[in-house]
Amino acid sequence: MRTDFSLAQLADPHLAEVENNLRKCVHCGICTATCPTYVLLGDERDSPRGRIVMMQKMLEEGGAPSAETVLHVDRCLSCLGCRTACPSGVDYARLVDTARAHIETHYRRPLRERLLRWFIAKVMPHPGLMREGTTLAKAFSPVARVLPGRLGAMARMALKAPPPRRKFRTSAAPTHTRRVALLPGCVQQTINPYTDQSVKRLLARRGISAVTIDAGCCGALVHHLGREEDAKHFRKKLLEAFEWGNSSQPFEAVLISATGCASHIKEIAHLFQGDPKWFAGAKKFASKLRDISELAEPRLVTPPRKLRIAYHAPCSLQHGLKLSGKGEALLAAAGHEVMSIPEGHLCCGSAGSYSILQPEIASALRTRKLANAESTHPDVIVSSNVGCIHHLSGGAVPVLHLAEVIDWSEGGPTPRELELAESKKSR
């Protein structure tokens, strides 16, 4: 593609990177088959190719974008299936991230939408506030269940948060020579707090101590809203917390059990382009990132019960971390039958706060994903991203985190959703 950025614009490292990616794009259209919104809606403006044209025009012209451009950029899930599919190497993430930051700065949204986005940015990244919100939603659950639109999507998300669970007694975990920094994140602490307990147990069996570094949100939630200053604040806190914990005894790796967060952290150096104070530290931090499927070597065990598993590989795992296949290998070694989900490359519709901001599209993608998963006749659906798990839960089949299933297979506690499913069967 030809571009028409001024020299002054290209002095901005983010716009320079945008221009480089635009020049690679040949409009071949291969990306359209991998785009969930294009597959669902059939609108060229809701394909990567169509969005690229609109984003280029917006960024070259500067100033306030059109409402049409904002609508179709907002509908992008940032699943990055297009990035994986692109034969020309266009890094679509660099384009849409810069476009969102531009929209946030130059476009004035309707009041209701501004309030909703403010709530997501100021409440969801803080576990304490999220817990208060879920408590409030549950107290008024009859009303929360029937709320329409975006407010209803947010309320029903809160209602899915699990109740307190009995503690699984184990002997005190020894301190191992191998240490990894475990980041608990933000939303996961509220809506799926048991995952990291499973992570710690299964790593301990492999001689690895997972040391919690509670640095709060990684910044992904606000980054995808285009709120770059807020995102930088969270990223800097994350880097500072890691450096403090790493100073006395270095960590072998950095781990977060939500692949959506991990994918964001992998890109963290890009997000500090032009900031020499933080760029080197961010690059070093990202280089230590490992997924649980990389750290937990497969172990041949006999599980309490062999499960038929529909494995949902999150977009962040497939297109961000590029680690397809490792989760399936862990589950197979643990004695389970692992089934591939038809259309496994398409997003489930979670995408961070997307299911709140775009509930109709998110719901349609959820229905499609569950129908494809259930066509394999599974006992459970397994994934490795809290957003996907939460979004897909509540259907006919229990949805579990990979770490919980592996931990249970190796002698850990029965996952809550599996307990509930078995209880229903026994009635």
N, C-alpha and C positions, 0 to 999 in steps of 0.2 A: 504494500500500500504506500502511496505517496502521503507525505505529511506536510503540514504548514505551520509548525511551531516557530515562534520568534527565538532569537538568540537569548533574549532575556528569560523566556520561559524555559529554555533548555539548560539554563544555569541551575535550575531546581533539579537535584539528582533523581527525584521521583518522576518528574516529567521526562527527563532524559531517558529513563528506563522505559517509560510508557512509549516514547517515540521509537525506541529500539524494537520493542515488541510489535508495534503497529507495522513497522516496515517488513517484519517477517511474515505477516498475515497475507495469504494469497486468495482468501475468500473461497477456498475449495469446498467448504460446507461439510467436511467429514465430521466436524464437531457437533453438528446438529443432531445426529443419531444418538449422541451420548448425553444430550441436555434434557433433563427431566421436564423442564417447563415447556420446551419446544415439543417434546414427545406428547406431553399432556394437552397442550393448548393449540399446537399447530400454527403459531403466529411467529413469523420471521423475526419480529421485534423481541420475542422471548427466546431467541436462540443466541449463542455466543457471537455468531457472525453479525446478526442484527444489532446486538448491543454494542459491539465494537464500533460499528459505524456511528451510532448515536454518541458513544463516549468520546470518540475522536473529535467529532464536531463540537461537543460541549467543552472539552479541554482546550482545544485550539482557540475557540472563541473567548473562553473565560467568561466571567460574569454568571448571572443567574441562568440555570438550565431550564428547559421547557418542562411542563408537567408530564408530558408524554415520556420524555427521557427518564425522569425520576421514577415514574411508574414501572417501566420495564427494567431499569437497573435494580430497583427494589425487589423485583420478582426473582432475581438471580439468587440461587441457593448457596453460591460459592462452593459447590460440591467438587469443582475442578476436574470433572470427567472430561471436559473439553481439553484441558491442558495435557492430560495423559494421551488423548486421541490425536492431538495435533501433529501432523507430519513435519511441520515447519518449525516446531519448537517455540510457538508463541506461549509466553507465560501469562495466561489470562488473569492470574491472581494479581499481578502487578497493575494491570489495567483497571480491574474492578475496585481494588482497594483505593487507588488514587481517585477514581471517579466518585466513590462514596465519600471520601474526605472532602472533595470539591462540593458535592451536593450539600453536605452538612454545613459547610461554610457559606455557601452562596444561595441556598434555596430556603424559603420560609414555608414550612409545612403548616397545615391547618392545626388549630390549637389542640384538638383532641389527640392528633397524632404526635404532636410535640410532647404532650403530657405522658403518653404511653411510652415513648422512647426515653423520656427522662426517667420514668419509673424503672424501666429495664436497666438503664445505665447506673442508677443510684441505689437500687435495692438488690437486684439479682446477683451482683458480684460480691455481696456481703452476706455470709452465712447466717449471722445473727438476725439480720433484717428478714432474710428469706424464711427462717424458722418462725418468726413472728407472723409473717404473711401466711404461711401454711396453716398455722394454728388458727388464725382468723378465718381462713377459707373453710376449714373443717367445722368451725363453730357455726358457720352459716351455710353448711353444705347443701340443704334443700334449695336455697337461692342460688348458690354458686353453680350447681349442676345444670341450671336452665338459663344461665346468662348467655346472651347471644354474642356472636362475632369475636373480636379480639379480647374483650374483657372475659368472655366465657372461656376462651382458650387458655388464658392465663390462670383463671380460677380452677379449671379442671387439671391443669398442670400441678397446682398446689395440692389438690385433693389426692393425687397419686403418691404423695410423699408417705413413706412407710411409718408405722407406729414404732415406739421403742421395742427393742428385741432383747430377749434373755441373752446373757453373755455366755459364750462358749468357753468353758474352762480348759485351760492348757497350762502346762508347766512354764515357768519363766523362760523366755527365749534367750539363748546365749548370745553373747556378742561375737560376731564373726569377723574375720580379718577382711572380708569383702564387704564394702559399704556402698549403698546407693542412697541418693537423696530422693525421698518420696514427697512429691508435691500433692497435697490433698485437693487443691483447686477451690472452687467456691460453691457452685450449684450442687455438685455431687455430694458435698458434706450434708446437704439437707435432704435431697431426694433419693440418694442411694448411699447412705453412710457406711454400709457393711462391706463394700467392695474392697476398700484398702485394708481392712482386717484380713480378708482372704489373701490379698497380695502379700502382706507381711508374712503370713503363715507359709505360703507356698515357696516364697523366696528363702525363708529360714530353713526349710527342708533341703535347700540347695546350697546352704552355707553362706547366704547373703543376708546381711542386716539392712533393713529398709528404715532409714532414719527420717522421720517426718520433719520437713522444713516448711512451716506454715507461713507462707508468704502471701496468702490470699489469692485473688484472681490473677490469671496470667495475662488478662487484657483482651482476650479474644472477643468477649461479648461486646465491649464498647468499640473495639476495632471494626467489627462488622457493621456497626452503626455509623461509621465514619467519624467517630469522636476521637481523633488522634491524640489530643492532649491528655484526655483521660486514659487512653490506652498506654501512652508513654509513662504515665504515673504508675500504673500497675506493673508495667514491664521493669521499671527501675527498682521498684520494691522487690520484685522477684529476683533480679540480679544481685541486689544488695544482700538479701537473705541467703542466697546461695553462697556468695563469697564469704559471708560470716560463718556459715556452717562448714565450709570447705577449708577454712584457714588452718584449723588445728590438725585435722586428719583428712586428707583429700578424698573425695568421693570418686568411686569408679565410674558412676553414671548418674544421670538424672532420669527419674521415672515419674510419669503421671498416668494413672490408669484410664483416663478419658482421652481417647485418641483425637478428639476434636481439639482439645487443649494442646496435646502433643504436636499436632500438625502446625498449630499457630506458633509454638515455641521453636519448632524447626526453622521457621521463617523469620525468627526474631531479629537476626542480624540485618536482613533486608529492611526491616522497619526502622533501623537506626542509621540508614544511609545519610551521609552528610553530617553525622554527629560523632566526631572523632573521640569524644570523651567516653561514649558508651559502645561504639561499634565493635571494638576488639573484644571487650568483655562479653558482649552478646554473642559474638561468633564462637568464642570458646565455650560458652554455656550451651549453645545449640549443638556443638560437636559432641557433647557428652550425653545428649538425649538418647534414651533407649526405650523401646516398647516392652511391655511385660512378655510378649511372645519372643523377644530376643534374649531376655534375661533368664526366663524360666525354660531350661532345657526339657524336652519331652521325657517323661518317665513312664515306663510300662507298668501299669497298675491294674488291679481289678476293682472297678467302682462298686459302690453299694448296689447299683442297678445300672444296666446298660441302657443308655438313652439314644433315641433316634433324634438327631439334632439338625435343624435347619440353621446353617451358619450365615448370618448377615454381616458381611465385611463392610464397616462404615466407609463412607467416601473419604474421610480423613485418613483412614488406614490405606485404602487403595491408591488414592491420588495425591495425598499429602505425604504420608510416610513411605508409601510404595512398599508395603510389607505383606502383600497378598500371599496366602498359603501357610503362613506360620501358625496362625491360630487354629486352622484346621488340623495341622500336624500335631499340635498339643492335645487336642480333643481326641484324635484317633489313637494316640499313644495311651491316653487315659482310659481306653476301652470302649469308646462310644462310636456309633455309626454317624458319620457326618455327611449331610446332604447339601448340595449346592442349590441356591435359590434361583429360579428363573429370573431373568432381567436383573441379576445381581449387581450390575454396574450402575443401575439407576438409584438415585437418592431416595431415602424413605420419607423425606419431607421435614425432618427435625431441624437440622442446620442451625443450631444455637437458638436464637430468639425468633427464627423464621416462623416456627409453628404458632407463635403469638402474633407476629406482624402480618403474616399471610395465611390465616387459618384455613381458608377454602382450598388453596392449592396444597397446603401441607396435609390436610385431611384426605384429599384425593390421592396423593402420593402414598400416604399411610395405608389406605384401603388397597391400593394396587400392590404394595409391598407385602402386606399380610396375606392377600389372596395368593400371591406367588409362593410365599413361605408355606402356607397351609396346604398348597397343592402337593407338597412332598410328604404330607402326613407325619409331621414331627411330634415328638413328645414335648420338646421345648424349642424355642428360638434362642440362639446365643449370639451376642455381639460384644464389642469391646469399647463402646462409647456410651456414656451415660445419657446423652441426649437421644440417641437412637433407641436405647432400651426404654427410656421413659415414654417416648413418643409412641412406640409400638405396643406398650403394655396395655392391659385392659381388654384384650381380645380373648379368643377361645384358647390360645396356646400361651403358656408362661414364657416370659422373656427374661433371660438371665445374662449376667456379665460372665465373660470367659473365665476370669479369675475365680469367681464363685464356684463354677462348675469344676474346674481343675482342683481347687482346694477341697471340695466335697468328695471328689473322686479319690483323693489321696488321704482321706480320713478326717477332713474338716467338717463343720456343721452343715446341715441340710439348708440350702438357700431358701429364704422365706417364700418366694413364689412357687418353688417346688413343693414345699410343705403344704401350701394352700391347695395346690392342684391335687396332691395325693389325698388330702383331707376330703375334697369334693368327691373323688372317686370312691372313697370308702363309705360314703353315706348311702 
